[in-house]
Amino acid sequence: MSRSQEAVGPGTVEHAHPTSALTNTQWAKPNFTLPIPSFQFLFHLECEMESFRHIGDGGHGDRSTVIFKGGRFEGPKLRGTILPGGGDWETIQDHDGDQQTAYLDTRYNLLTHDGVCIFLKTTGTRTGKKKILEGLGEEDKHTPDEYRMRLHMTFESGDERYRWLNSIVAIASSARNGTRVIYDAYQVL
């Protein structure tokens, strides 16, 4: 973790550096002020997974796949279940000695409490010490603060009640615990 990452604690935002401090470029709009994003809680999600299947390095990285059995999600504006059959098609890369990064690529079908199917796609990374990441399959062996798992989320819904999801920017802080993946999802405002 870099020094600047350590200075920014959970739930805080590092403000943009003043343009006058950025000296490698001639800026056309040096006094143009942009809003700082905020986060609004979307939902908590828990999904049960089957066993991972190791595929190996087929030219795109060391790939493993896992199919989702199902689960649940709930927040102020939507709630429901996760349908079986989605999954993760991750690739893993070892680097910097004992460090490892998994590049996550998931698909979910969310079924809302009122019968609407919503497609959810996430991409992101799970990064940390190799020994810790390889032990995440054991329930309660490691805590989420021992590694970093962050996701970008995109949604698709044709139903008028949930069409607002199609145009939002959403992220999640995530973790694995045994055969379960857990998210806290946020809309970036």
Residue pairs with C-beta under 8 A, 6 or more apart in sequence:
4 14
7 14
8 14
13 36
13 37
15 36
16 34
16 36
19 27
19 30
19 31
19 32
20 30
37 188
37 189
38 188
38 189
39 171
39 186
39 187
39 188
39 189
40 186
40 187
40 189
41 75
41 76
41 184
41 185
41 186
42 75
42 77
42 78
42 170
42 185
42 186
42 187
43 73
43 74
43 75
43 78
43 79
43 183
43 185
44 73
44 74
44 75
44 182
44 183
44 184
44 185
45 71
45 72
45 73
45 82
45 172
45 181
45 182
45 183
45 184
45 185
46 71
46 72
46 73
46 180
46 181
46 182
46 183
47 68
47 69
47 70
47 71
47 82
47 86
47 108
47 180
47 181
47 182
48 68
48 69
48 70
48 71
48 179
48 180
49 66
49 67
49 68
49 69
49 88
49 179
49 180
49 181
50 66
50 67
50 68
50 69
50 179
51 66
52 64
52 65
52 66
52 137
53 64
53 65
53 66
54 63
54 64
55 63
55 64
55 65
56 62
56 63
57 63
60 91
61 91
61 92
61 93
61 103
62 91
62 92
62 93
63 89
63 90
63 91
63 92
64 90
64 92
65 87
65 88
65 89
65 90
66 87
66 88
66 90
67 84
67 85
67 86
67 87
68 82
68 84
68 85
68 86
68 87
68 88
68 108
69 84
70 81
70 82
70 83
70 84
71 81
71 82
71 180
72 79
72 80
72 81
72 82
73 79
73 80
73 81
73 82
73 110
73 183
73 185
74 80
75 185
78 110
78 112
78 118
78 162
78 165
79 112
79 113
80 110
80 111
80 112
80 113
81 110
81 111
82 108
82 109
82 110
82 111
83 108
83 109
83 110
83 111
83 117
85 109
86 106
86 107
86 108
86 109
87 106
87 107
88 104
88 105
88 106
88 181
89 105
89 106
90 102
90 103
90 104
90 105
91 102
91 103
91 105
92 100
92 101
92 102
92 103
93 100
93 101
93 103
94 100
94 130
95 101
98 129
98 130
98 131
99 127
99 128
99 129
99 130
100 127
100 128
100 129
100 130
100 133
100 134
101 125
101 126
101 127
102 125
102 126
102 127
102 133
103 123
103 124
103 125
104 122
104 123
104 124
104 125
104 126
104 149
104 151
105 122
105 123
106 120
106 121
106 122
106 123
106 151
107 119
107 120
107 121
108 119
108 120
108 121
108 122
109 117
109 118
109 119
109 120
110 117
110 118
110 119
110 120
111 117
111 118
112 118
112 162
114 161
116 157
116 159
116 161
116 162
117 157
118 155
118 156
118 157
118 159
118 162
118 165
119 155
119 156
119 157
120 153
120 154
120 155
121 153
121 154
121 155
121 156
122 151
122 152
122 153
122 154
122 172
123 151
123 152
124 149
124 150
124 151
124 152
124 172
124 174
125 148
125 149
125 150
126 133
126 147
126 148
126 149
126 174
126 176
127 133
127 147
127 148
127 149
128 146
128 147
128 148
129 146
129 147
132 142
132 146
132 147
133 147
135 141
135 142
136 142
136 147
136 176
136 177
136 178
137 176
137 178
137 179
138 178
139 177
139 178
139 179
139 180
140 177
140 178
144 173
144 175
149 173
149 174
149 175
149 176
150 171
150 172
150 173
150 174
151 171
151 172
151 174
151 183
152 170
152 171
153 170
153 171
153 172
153 185
154 170
155 162
155 165
155 166
155 168
155 170
156 165
156 166
157 163
157 165
157 166
168 187
168 188
169 187
169 188
170 185
170 186
170 187
170 188
171 185
171 186
171 188
172 183
172 184
172 185
172 186
173 183
173 184
173 186
174 181
174 182
174 183
174 184
175 181
175 182
176 182
